């Protein structure tokens, strides 16, 4: 199937919109909720589109809908179309003087759940006509499909698409922290080899580590070839932070997060591990977009406070 074939069928934009919504969530019911349509109305639109194109777009399964090969091709096309429409809408909206619109921000789970939320109030107070949608992921985002307007993440993408801007925000260092209640109960380790006698909280649980050396406590000061057993493994920086604050053990926490919590006690002040840099990435074509520029300026000022 190609674009030319689509237009030869006098393609109905409403049907494309419905198809795209269903393909996004793999569900007639959920797509209907998003579109404000009944499930039966969504089903009729999909059936009409399939009949008009003389192809099957979805396979029905007990767990939901799965795109056929032809459906995947059409979905890639509609994603591209709606991405272009989103860009056009952004540029049209920005011809006005008001700073308004929705920001789509992709960031890591640590930044998006711990560091950023307490700082957002001042931004939205200054720009009441801006709303935001956050995509929390420790992986890559597809800027070519406009999955996000900008990203705040560790380091540059390994394979960045052309036309991307990358700006350094701040360096990230990991340090060992515990809570006063934990040290009162179990004593405070004075040297790294004493970590073998303590409860260690680490990143894990099947999730890929967001940075290298994130579980350094399992090796730091241990005997040759020894790997310490963790007390708790959590696939969440926020979860580890809260476990430490609750007095459950010792964990490595990024310095940009720990500085916001007075109840965290640092260990081994001379030992910190630089793991990465936090960067901001966005497409060049969004330079000058008022809502983007407003958020970039806000984040830069917040980053300066960490230096």
N, C-alpha and C positions, 0 to 999 in steps of 0.2 A: 504494500500500500504506500502511496506517495501523496504529497500535498495536492498535486494536480487531480488525483482520483477523488480526493475528498471534495474539492470544489465542484467537480463534475456532477456531484449528487445534490447540488444546491443545499449544501450543509446548513442545518438549522443550528444557530448559535446556542439556543436553549438546550438542545439535546447534547451538544458538546459540553456545555456547562454542567449538566447533570452527570454525563459520563465521567467528566474529570473529578467531580465530587465523589462519585462512587469509587473510582479507581484510587483516590487518595486514602479512603478508609476501608475499602473492601467490604462494604456493607450498604445495602439498600436503606435500611432503617436509619443508620447514623448519618448517611448522606441526606436523607429526607429531613432529619432534624436540622442539619446545617443549612439546608436550602429553604426550610419552611414548607416542605411538601410532604404529602402522605407517602407511605412506602409503596402503595399501589400506583401512585402517580409517577414515582421514580421508576418503578418497574416498567410501566408503559413506555416511558421515554427511552429507556435502554432497549426494549424490544423493538420499538420503532426505528431506532438508530441501527440496530443489527439487521433488521429487515431491509432498510434502505441501502445499506452497504453490502448486504448479502454475505455477511461474515458473522462469526460468533466472537463476541468480545470478552465474555466471562465464562468460566466454568463454575458451576454451583457445587459447593461442598457444605457439609454440616457445619463447619467452622466459619463459613463465610464465602466470599467470592474470590476467585483467583483469575487474574488476567490471562487470556490466551496469548499466543505469540502475536496475533494481529492486534489484540487489545493493548499489548505492551507497546507496539509501534505507534498506535493512536495516542496512547497515554503520553509517550515522549513528545509527540507533536503538540498535544494540548498543553503540556507543561511549558513548552517553549512559547506557545502563543500567549498563555496567561502571564508568563514571566515578562514578555514584551509589553503586554497591556499594563502590568503593574508599573513598569518603568515609565511608560508614557503618562500614566495617571500621576506618578510622583512628580514628573517634570512639569505637567500642567498645573498641579497644585502649588508648585513652588514658584509659579509666575506671580503669585500673590505675595503680599508682604508678610502675612501672618506665618509664624512658625507652627505648623500643624501637620497632622497625619500620624500614621502608625509606623513605629520602628520595629524591625525584625532583627533581634540581637541574638546571635549564637555565642555561647560561652561555656566554659567548663562547669561541672557541677559544683566545684568548690567556690568559684567566683560567683556563680549564679545563685547559690543558696546561702553563702556565708558573707562574702566580702561586699558584693554589690548592693543587696537589698537595703541595708541600713543607710546607704548613701544616696539612694534614689529620690528621697523626699524633696531635697533641695532642687533637684533637676525638674521634677514635675511641678513644683511650686512656681518655678521660674517660667515653665512652658506648659501651662494648663491645657493647651489644645493638642498636645502630643500624647499618644498612647503607645504602649509597647507590647510586643509579643516576644517571649524569651524561649529559645531553643537550647536546652541543656544537654550537652554532649561532650565527651572527651575525645571524640573522633573528628573527622573532617566534615565540612559542610560544602554543598555544591552551590557556589556563587553563580555559576553559569545558568542555573535553573532558579536563581533568586530564592533559594531556601532561606537566606538571611541577607539583610542589608550590610551588616558588619559583624565581625567576630572578635571576641577577646579570648585569647587562648595562649597556650605554651608554645613558643617558638614559631618559626615560619612553616608553612605547609611544605611537605616534601615534593609535591608536584603542583605548585600553584598555577592556576589558569593565567593566561596573559592578561595584562591590564589591571593587576592588583597592586594596591598600596599596602605596605607593611610598616608600621611605626612602633618603635620600642616604647613600652610603658614603664616597666621596672623589672629589676632582677628578682628572682625567687630563690630563697635559701631555706633549707630544711633544718630544723633544730629539734632536740628532744625536750618534751614538756611533760609535766605531771601536775596534779592538784595537791594543795596543802593537805587535804583530808587523806589522800593516798599515802603521802610521805609520813604523815603522823602515824598511820597504821602499819606501814611496811618499812619505814626508814628511807633515807635519801641516799641513792647511790653516789659515791664520791668519785669513782672511776668507771670507765666504760666497761671493764671486765665484770663489774658488779651487776651489770644488766642481766646476767644469766640467772640471778636470784630474784628477778622481778617479773611482774605481769606486763607483757608487751602487746600492744595493740597495733595491728598492721593493716595495710590495704590488701584486700583479697576477696574471697568469696566468688571466684570465677570471673571477675571483671578484670579487664586489662588495666595495668597500672598507668596512671596519667603521666607520670614522669619516671625517668630512671632513678634508681637508688631510693625509691620511696619506702622500701622496707629495709633500709640499711641497719636498723636496730637489731635485726636477726643475725648480723655478722659483726657489727662494730665491737671490737675488743674481745671477741670470742676466740677460742682456741682454733688452731689451724684445722681447716675442713669442718669445723663445727657450725651447724646452723641451729639457732635457738628455736624452740617451739613457741609459736605465738599463743597468747591467751585468747585473743579475739581477732577475727579477720572480718573486715567490713569493706564493701565496695563503695564507700562514701566518705569523702573528706569531712563532711558535716557530721556524719555518724561518729567518726573517730574523735573529732573535737568534743562532741557532747559526752562521749564515754570518758575522755580524759577529765573533763570538767566535773563529771559525776564521781571521780575518784576511783575509777575502775582499773587504771594502769597508766603506763607511759607510752607515748606515741611521738612520732615525728610529725610536726605541724609546720606549715609554711609560715615564715616570719611575717608576711603581709597580713595573714589571718590572726596570728597569735597576738599581735600588738593591740588588737581591739579588746582583749580579755585580760583584766587585771588578776583574775583568779588562776591563771596559768603560771606555773613556776618553771623557768628554764633550767636545764641541766647542762653541765659542761660548757660554760660560756665561750670557751676557746675553740669549740668544735661546732662548725656549721658546714653544711654541704650545699654549694651552689648547684642547683639542678637545671635551671632553665631561665628564660626571660619571658615575661608576659608581653605579648604584642597585640596590636590592634590591626585588623586587616579589613579592607573594603575595596570595592571596584572603583577604578579611576573615574568612571562615568558618573559616580555619585558625588564627586567633588563639587562643592558649590550648592548642593541640595541643603536647604535651610535646616531641616530637622536633623539631618545627618551631621552637619557642621556644628549644630548646637550640642549634640551628644558627644561628638569628638572633643569639643572644647571642655565640656564637663569632665570627661574621663581623664583628659590630660592634666587638669588641675588636681583631680583626686590622686593621680599617680605621682605628681610632684610632692605631695604630702608624705609619701612613703620614702622619699630619698633623704 
